[in-house]
Amino acid sequence: ILKMKKKNHDKSFICFCMLAKKENLYIRNLVNYHKNIGFDKFILVDNNELNTEKLSDVLQDYIDSGLVEIVGSIGKSINQGLTYQYLYDNYKNKCQWLNIFDSDEYLVLYPQNGHNITIKEFLTNQRYDKCESILINWLIYDDNDLLHYDNRSLIERFTRAQKDNPTNRFVKSITRGGLNKKLWGFDFSSHFPSTELVLCDSSGKTSANYRDTIDPPIYDFAQVSHFSTKSTEEFVYKIKRGYPGEHYPNYEDSINQFFKINQFTEEKLKIFEDLLGQKFEKYHHK
């Protein structure tokens, strides 16, 4: 059972919900970015392992101010989709909208009428009046040929979008509060929005055919910038910790996935082999 903390019954919130495990390097930049575009509440599930890092290690001041609310799940094995349904059921009457993203995803709102807009301006546009859940396409970014971590935000470090990447058809959702409906359909996966919801794309068009993808992607008003690999060193970190939604049975499959997105170099391969302690022979015959 997840442990709820610091309940707040203000229904005016536009809420950012996220499950986080070993994300302390990134979480503060992510919160700051989304705070700056107008999110006013962050509901974060701390799914770290026992006796390791905690989200409060880097967010305590935001917790104290009420900007961040921590849902405790340290040391527990949980299902991502069911956990987000749990958050929705517990916060749907406290939040006007609930955004459900991962730590490597940033919501980018396109300027309208020549000026930047906030998430409130985006969501209150009349094109979404009939929408219960807004589905926004990914835009995949590659590694910018960066080899190592540095403490700039992901959106500053990784600037090369892959507009033709086939996984851009996948979506993430922002769902209206107050609904007595399931968020997810197939396999309780957070990539498969429930057909119980009135689903629309970012242009406001509704369709009974929207599921986990909108293809071709629609980028009229917003995108979800997805930094799925980050640098070579950080991708090794991601492999070792395990990551939901992308299941590869061994290191080689993960490396193959990395080089589908990023340009191959001998320097990157050496980092993989040194840090993982394994030779990847197929890349020595290129």
Secondary structure, 3 states (H helix, E strand, C coil): CCECCCCCCCCCEEEEEEEECCCCCCHHHHHHHHHHCCCCEEEEEECCCCCCCCCHHHHHHHHHHCCEEEEECCCCCCCHHHHHHHHHHHHCCCEEEEEECCCCEEEEECCECCECCCHHHHHCCHHHCCCCEEEEEEEEECCCCCCCCCCCCHHHHCCCECCCCHHHHEEEEEEECCCCCCCECHHHCCCCECCCCCEEECCCCECCCCCCECCCCCCCCEEEEECCCCCHHHHHHHHHHCCCCCCCCCHHHHHHHHHHHCCCCHHHHHHHHHHHCCCCHHHHHC
